Amino acid sequence: MDIRHRTEIIAGYYSRLNDFQWSEKYSRSDQFVYIAADQSGWLVVDWKSKDRVQVRLTDKDGRVKAWDDYLADGTDIQLLSAIRRSEHGKEHVEFTPEEIKMLHQFKYGGRKGTLSMLTDILPVIKDRQTREIVKNTAEKIGKLTEDDFKDLAEATKKRFEIEMEREIRTRSNEAREQGQKR
């Protein structure tokens, strides 16, 4: 899969946030820039190496509000970390892939609903590692604004949907090839 195709897949993860349009004017061979149709921000997909990608999302004033790092090796695209500004903008909040999965699994009714859900399940979790992931996820969500949480949750949801579709397509193609060999 070429760099342009992998870039389009990754940019698609953020399509629920805004109607981003690719800008040939600001893009280069290793950096693809998308501008929100309403001029409310930019999405920059920056290839740091042949398989490492950083995605930056800016607000309307050009301040970076999100940094997501990916490993894009061949057809496999994996989130390595997701960083968001804190509610007060004085620190960065970094989510691990496990915490992002937890957020996706228990996203309920916005930031406050998700925090409540995670806090409610914490006492009944027996596994120490899972309890730590839930606790860390809740603490980090608590540091975000409602809007930043919504952006993170929507990008996460879209990423999971796209990856599920790609997995189904891959398995379907493999099954078809196996059927043709018989």
C-alpha positions, -999 to 999 in steps of 0.1 A, spaced: 0 0 0 15 33 -10 20 64 12 -9 83 -3 -33 54 3 -22 50 39 -25 87 44 -61 87 31 -70 59 55 -55 78 85 -71 111 75 -104 92 73 -102 85 110 -108 122 116 -136 127 90 -163 129 117 -146 159 133 -149 181 102 -151 181 64 -114 182 58 -103 189 22 -68 180 10 -47 211 2 -22 206 -26 -8 241 -19 4 233 17 12 196 12 45 180 3 56 145 -5 59 135 32 33 159 47 -3 160 37 -24 189 48 -61 190 50 -81 222 58 -115 222 74 -142 234 50 -153 260 75 -117 271 81 -119 260 118 -87 240 117 -61 219 99 -53 182 99 -17 175 91 -5 139 84 32 140 87 54 110 76 84 110 100 98 79 83 87 52 59 64 37 86 60 63 114 33 89 111 23 119 133 -11 134 129 -17 169 142 -50 186 146 -52 224 150 -78 248 162 -90 278 143 -61 299 156 -35 273 144 -27 259 178 -21 222 179 -47 206 201 -40 169 192 -10 148 183 -16 111 173 13 89 165 9 58 143 30 29 130 19 24 94 38 -7 82 25 -21 49 -12 -26 53 -12 -25 91 -18 8 108 -15 10 146 -21 38 170 10 43 192 -3 72 213 -29 100 213 -20 133 230 -45 160 238 -42 194 255 -55 194 291 -86 214 300 -64 243 311 -40 240 282 -10 239 305 -2 202 300 -5 174 275 -25 143 282 -11 112 266 -33 81 261 -19 47 254 -35 23 229 -50 3 258 -66 35 273 -79 44 239 -96 10 236 -110 14 271 -124 48 261 -140 33 230 -155 4 249 -170 26 277 -178 59 259 -212 68 272 -230 101 271 -200 124 266 -171 131 289 -191 131 322 -210 100 313 -179 81 304 -161 92 336 -191 80 356 -192 47 338 -154 41 343 -157 52 380 -186 28 385 -169 -3 371 -136 4 388 -145 -13 422 -156 -45 405 -126 -51 384 -104 -79 398 -75 -79 374 -49 -54 387 -36 -44 352 -72 -38 339 -80 -18 370 -49 4 364 -59 10 328 -94 20 338 -81 43 365 -56 60 342 -82 64 315 -106 80 338 -79 104 352 -69 114 318 -104 119 305 -110 141 335 -82 165 323 -99 171 289 -125 196 279 -158 183 267 -149 193 231 -115 177 232 -130 145 246 -157 145 219 -130 149 192 -109 121 207 -140 98 210 -152 105 175 -118 99 159 -115 67 180 -149 55 169 -142 62 132 -107 45 135 -123 14 150 -150 13 123 -125 17 94 -103 -10 109 -132 -34 113 -142 -28 77 -106 -34 65 -105 -66 86 -138 -79 72 -126 -71 36 -93 -89 42 -110 -120 56 -136 -120 29 -108 -119 2 -89 -146 19 -120 -168 21 -127 -161 -16 -92 -171 -26 -94 -203 -5 -127 -212 -23 -111 -206 -57 -82 -229 -49 -106 -258 -42 
